[in-house]
Amino acid sequence: MNLAFTKMHGLGNDFVVIDGVRQPVTLSAGDVRFLADRHFGVGCDQVLLVEAPVDPSRALFRYRIFNADGGEVEQCGNGARCFAVFVREQGLTAADRIPVETLAGPIVLEVEADGQIRVDMGRPRFHPDQIPFLAPVEAAEYPLEVDGRQLVIGAVSMGNPHALLLVDDVADAPVAALGPVIERHPRFPARVNVGFMAVQGRDAIDLRVYERGAGETLACGTGACAAMAVARRRGLVEDRVRVHLPGGSLVLSWNGKTDQPVYMTGPATTVFQGRIER
């Protein structure tokens, strides 16, 4: 492996981004773990791979996401914003509107005049079969037994699965204790991202996320979308919310209709470029 890469972050959720359009790239799970290793590799939460689209009539690029444990996943909101900045900085496109393919389906990235990136993250999916989550019927809340405790969660897919717990204060939330246990709970057959959210008002949510395959990160874009969707469905927030994460804040918009997408707006930052050999 001899690859050029760019290190980027979205609110501290950091990525190794690789151009698979102009250089041949084949990544094994071991390669991804090596790149993500903060001691022996570059270090990141996820590796992002830019590829040519499968269907050029519908998308400009294919967007692939690999967690630090080597597994490929469906979606990453912070990564999507970095993807948009990367393809423009690298001269792969000059478009302000960038349709891309993901494992979760098509999404659209929009570069705004102030440099912020607005992403159509697709519609939230609440049916248990679409998350996936083992439950007999769809509900706004579900009981979940964890280590003998009965918790109450919201569950939704934003292209990847999310479980949301309502807490009084995210600073005291048991992220390290409950995150990995819920992530691998048997009722989530594909594992799950776990969000701990405190609703601070009709337009504000505090959030921490334990990400599937990565652990707690400074920010999670799909997690912010999931928190917005679950809170809006319960009637706790309005249709525009600022979600505060440890690494910064994102603006989320959703009108509450399940056939309409969630929109996420936030920054993306390039840190450095390099080349790595193995």
C-alpha positions in Angstrom: 0.0 0.0 0.0 1.4 3.4 -1.1 -1.4 6.0 -0.9 -1.8 9.7 -1.0 -4.3 10.9 1.6 -5.8 14.0 3.2 -6.5 14.3 6.9 -9.8 16.2 7.6 -12.3 16.7 10.3 -15.9 17.7 10.9 -16.2 19.2 14.4 -13.4 17.0 15.6 -14.8 13.8 14.0 -11.7 13.0 12.0 -11.1 11.2 8.7 -8.4 9.9 6.4 -9.8 10.8 2.9 -8.5 8.9 -0.1 -8.9 9.7 -3.8 -9.8 6.4 -5.5 -10.6 8.2 -8.8 -7.1 9.2 -9.8 -5.2 6.4 -8.0 -5.9 2.7 -7.8 -7.1 1.8 -4.3 -8.0 -1.5 -2.7 -8.4 -1.4 1.1 -8.6 -4.5 3.2 -10.0 -4.4 6.7 -6.4 -4.6 8.0 -5.4 -1.7 5.8 -8.2 0.4 7.3 -7.2 -0.5 10.8 -3.6 0.5 10.1 -4.6 3.8 8.6 -6.9 4.6 11.6 -4.4 3.6 14.2 -3.3 6.7 16.1 0.1 5.3 17.1 1.3 3.4 14.0 -0.9 4.8 11.2 -2.3 8.2 10.4 -5.1 8.1 13.0 -8.8 8.7 12.4 -12.4 7.7 13.4 -13.2 6.7 9.8 -11.5 6.2 6.4 -13.4 7.8 3.5 -12.9 6.6 0.0 -13.9 8.7 -3.1 -14.7 6.6 -6.1 -16.2 7.0 -9.6 -20.0 6.5 -9.4 -21.6 3.2 -10.5 -24.3 5.3 -12.3 -22.8 8.5 -13.7 -26.2 9.7 -14.9 -27.3 10.0 -11.2 -24.2 10.9 -9.2 -20.8 12.5 -9.6 -19.1 10.2 -7.1 -19.4 7.1 -5.0 -18.8 7.7 -1.3 -17.6 4.8 0.9 -17.0 4.8 4.6 -14.9 2.5 6.8 -15.0 2.6 10.6 -11.7 2.4 12.5 -12.4 -1.4 13.2 -12.2 -2.0 9.4 -15.9 -2.5 8.8 -17.6 -0.7 5.9 -20.7 1.2 7.0 -23.6 2.9 5.2 -23.5 6.6 6.1 -21.5 9.3 7.9 -22.8 12.9 8.0 -19.6 14.6 9.2 -17.7 12.6 6.6 -20.2 13.7 3.9 -19.3 17.4 4.5 -15.6 16.6 4.4 -16.2 14.6 1.2 -17.8 17.7 -0.5 -14.8 19.9 0.5 -12.3 17.3 -0.5 -13.6 16.8 -4.1 -13.6 20.5 -4.7 -10.2 21.2 -3.2 -8.7 18.3 -5.2 -10.2 19.7 -8.4 -12.4 16.6 -9.0 -15.4 18.9 -9.4 -16.3 22.5 -9.3 -20.0 21.8 -8.6 -21.8 23.5 -5.7 -24.4 20.7 -5.8 -22.8 17.2 -5.6 -25.0 14.1 -5.8 -23.2 11.0 -4.5 -23.9 7.3 -4.1 -23.6 5.6 -0.6 -24.4 2.2 0.7 -27.5 3.7 2.2 -28.6 5.2 -1.1 -28.2 8.6 -2.9 -27.5 11.8 -1.0 -26.9 15.4 -2.2 -24.1 17.7 -0.8 -24.5 21.4 -1.3 -21.6 24.0 -0.8 -23.1 27.2 0.5 -21.7 30.7 -0.1 -20.1 30.9 3.4 -18.3 27.6 2.9 -20.7 25.6 5.1 -21.9 22.3 3.7 -25.6 21.4 3.6 -26.4 17.8 3.2 -29.6 16.1 2.3 -29.3 13.1 4.6 -32.3 11.3 3.3 -35.5 10.5 5.2 -35.5 9.0 8.7 -36.7 5.4 8.8 -38.5 4.4 12.0 -39.9 0.9 11.1 -37.9 -1.7 13.1 -37.2 -3.8 10.0 -35.5 -0.8 8.3 -33.2 0.1 11.2 -32.8 -3.0 11.8 -34.2 -3.5 15.3 -36.0 -6.4 16.8 -39.5 -5.2 17.9 -43.0 -6.4 17.1 -44.4 -3.0 16.0 -43.1 0.5 15.3 -43.2 2.9 18.2 -41.8 6.3 19.3 -40.2 4.6 22.3 -39.1 1.1 23.1 -38.1 -0.6 26.4 -34.6 -2.1 26.3 -33.2 -4.3 29.0 -29.5 -3.7 29.5 -27.5 -5.5 32.3 -30.7 -5.9 34.3 -31.8 -2.3 33.9 -34.9 -1.3 32.0 -34.1 1.6 29.7 -36.3 3.6 27.2 -34.9 4.4 23.8 -35.9 5.9 20.5 -34.7 4.0 17.4 -34.2 5.2 13.8 -32.1 4.7 10.7 -30.4 7.6 9.1 -28.8 5.3 6.6 -27.2 3.6 9.6 -28.9 2.5 12.8 -29.2 4.7 15.9 -30.5 4.3 19.4 -31.3 7.4 21.4 -31.5 7.8 25.2 -32.9 10.9 26.8 -30.8 12.2 29.6 -30.8 15.2 31.9 -27.2 16.2 31.3 -24.9 14.8 28.7 -21.8 15.6 30.9 -23.0 12.9 33.3 -24.3 10.5 30.8 -23.0 6.9 31.1 -21.6 6.9 27.6 -18.5 4.7 28.4 -20.6 2.2 30.4 -23.7 1.9 28.3 -22.4 2.8 24.8 -20.5 -0.5 24.0 -23.2 -2.6 25.7 -26.1 -1.1 23.7 -23.9 -1.1 20.5 -23.9 -4.9 20.6 -27.3 -5.5 22.1 -28.9 -8.6 20.4 -32.0 -6.6 19.4 -29.8 -4.7 17.0 -28.6 -7.4 14.6 -26.3 -5.0 12.7 -25.1 -3.3 15.9 -26.0 0.4 16.5 -24.8 3.9 17.2 -25.8 5.1 20.6 -26.8 8.7 21.3 -27.2 10.3 24.7 -29.3 13.5 24.2 -30.5 16.3 26.5 -33.2 18.6 25.0 -32.3 22.1 26.1 -35.3 23.8 24.4 -37.5 23.7 21.4 -34.5 24.6 19.2 -31.5 23.0 21.0 -30.2 19.6 21.8 -27.0 18.5 23.6 -25.6 15.2 22.3 -22.9 12.7 22.8 -22.6 9.6 20.6 -20.9 6.3 21.0 -20.3 5.2 17.4 -20.6 1.7 16.1 -17.0 0.4 15.4 -15.3 3.7 16.5 -16.3 4.4 20.2 -17.2 7.9 21.4 -16.4 10.6 18.9 -16.3 14.4 19.2 -19.2 14.7 16.7 -21.5 12.4 14.7 -23.5 13.9 11.8 -26.0 11.0 11.4 -26.3 10.9 15.2 -27.3 14.6 15.2 -29.9 13.8 12.5 -31.2 10.8 14.5 -31.5 12.9 17.7 -33.4 15.6 15.7 -35.7 13.0 14.2 -36.5 11.2 17.5 -37.0 14.4 19.4 -39.2 15.9 16.7 -41.3 12.8 16.5 -41.9 13.0 20.3 -42.9 16.6 19.9 -39.9 17.9 22.0 -38.5 20.3 19.4 -39.5 22.4 16.4 -38.5 21.8 12.8 -35.1 23.6 13.0 -32.7 22.6 15.8 -29.1 23.4 16.7 -27.4 20.2 18.0 -24.4 20.8 20.3 -21.8 18.1 20.3 -18.4 18.0 22.1 -16.6 19.1 18.9 -19.1 21.9 18.0 -22.6 22.4 16.7 -24.7 21.4 13.6 -28.0 22.9 12.4 -30.6 20.3 11.6 -33.9 20.8 9.7 -36.8 18.4 9.4 -40.5 19.1 9.0 -41.6 15.9 10.8 -43.0 14.2 7.7 -41.5 10.7 7.3 -41.4 11.0 3.5 -39.2 14.1 3.7 -35.4 14.3 4.3 -33.4 15.6 7.2 -31.1 18.4 6.2 -27.8 19.0 8.1 -25.6 22.1 7.8 -22.1 22.4 9.3 -18.4 22.9 8.6 -15.6 20.7 7.3 -11.9 21.3 7.7 -8.8 20.1 5.9 -5.9 19.5 8.3 -3.0 18.2 6.2 -2.0 16.0 3.2 0.4 13.2 3.1 1.5 9.8 1.7 1.6 6.6 3.6 3.4 3.3 2.8 3.0 -0.1 4.3 
